[in-house]
Amino acid sequence: MSALLLNIAPGDEVIIPSFTFSSTATAFTLRGAVPVFADIRPDTMNIDETKIEHLITPKTKAIVVVHYAGVGCEMSFISSIASAHNIPILEDNAHGLYGTYRGQLLGTIGSLATQSFHETKNLSCGEGGAIVINDISYLSRAEILREKGTNRSRFFRGEVDKYTWVDNGSSYLPSEITAALLLAQLEEASSIQMKRRNLWQGLFDSIGPWADRRGIQMPHVPSYCEQAFHMFYLVMPSEKALVDLKRHLASRGVLAVTHYVPLHSSPYGVAVGRGECPISDDISARLLRLPFFTDMSREEFEVVVAAVTSG
Ligand SMILES: *Cc1c(COP(=O)(O)O)cnc(C)c1O
């Protein structure tokens, strides 16, 4: 829907961080856009704000940011570049719901933002998502796009006496069943976030001293960001150290996994996009995610901490 609202057409360019999930890019490549990959910062794994401006061309139609692990990107800097060039910002806020950047909720800063309620996210309805419209000029068309190109929303409000096909679109609405699941999650959001905060802080405090001794990088949250507690990761000093820790954890029954294969070096990214992102490649080889989920029990938490700190 974001790509449709932004009128993305073949040959347009969209700036996207390389260290993200394919969905961030496919929204645009589906419309024929060229993903121009920006590298990330080695501290937050977020798009490197200093590497955006030189990627802008007359064809650039959007700057997409991903708040990795729910920690805000450098939005003041990015917003000033975007407004200087009159290019809209889209926040892929799949990780960032309830996080803030300088007091502002993530997902409310760009012209548009997208949420995911996939089973791996903080709040889930199995499969589902939402679009957040911050620039109100996109609102009336968004209502039509999500309703198969009809003005049914106006009909529901009693503004027209029948609804009809008025624009392009598809079926982007959740089913009632999916929406009911999501509503129950939204009602529990503060307790879900509280549990995740406690777990995250517990992991950080318990693993920190061990990580320091081994030169392992812990997650970095700038003082002006309140994170969304989406994941817990370690950046190992080398790829070998990652493989060794992963194997050690597996031997103790703890599943730890790497994360994104950078899009710029993925088969489809190479075919349709462009951009060199050495930091994304390097981080991808060294970043390991630890088990982290809302209903993790005290026992599970202890098992993970004991396994990690004996590695
Ligand atoms: C999970 C995720 C998505 C995709 O969400 P879907 O609900 O599967 O479309 C997009 N971007 C990021 C960064 C994600 O983590």
PDBQT file of the ligand as one rigid body, heavy atoms in Angstrom, charges set to zero:
ROOT
HETATM    1  C1  LIG A 401       8.813  -9.053   9.939  1.00  0.00    +0.000 C 
HETATM    2  C2  LIG A 401       9.328  -7.909   9.137  1.00  0.00    +0.000 A 
HETATM    3  C3  LIG A 401       8.674  -7.469   7.980  1.00  0.00    +0.000 A 
HETATM    4  C4  LIG A 401       7.551  -8.216   7.344  1.00  0.00    +0.000 C 
HETATM    5  O1  LIG A 401       6.428  -8.345   8.002  1.00  0.00    +0.000 OA
HETATM    6  P1  LIG A 401       5.252  -9.166   7.326  1.00  0.00    +0.000 P 
HETATM    7  O2  LIG A 401       4.166  -9.017   8.328  1.00  0.00    +0.000 OA
HETATM    8  O3  LIG A 401       5.724 -10.568   7.157  1.00  0.00    +0.000 OA
HETATM    9  O4  LIG A 401       4.969  -8.505   6.029  1.00  0.00    +0.000 OA
HETATM   10  C5  LIG A 401       9.135  -6.350   7.328  1.00  0.00    +0.000 A 
HETATM   11  N1  LIG A 401      10.204  -5.688   7.767  1.00  0.00    +0.000 NA
HETATM   12  C6  LIG A 401      10.877  -6.083   8.848  1.00  0.00    +0.000 A 
HETATM   13  C7  LIG A 401      12.068  -5.280   9.282  1.00  0.00    +0.000 C 
HETATM   14  C8  LIG A 401      10.482  -7.206   9.552  1.00  0.00    +0.000 A 
HETATM   15  O5  LIG A 401      11.179  -7.612  10.631  1.00  0.00    +0.000 OA
ENDROOT
TORSDOF 0
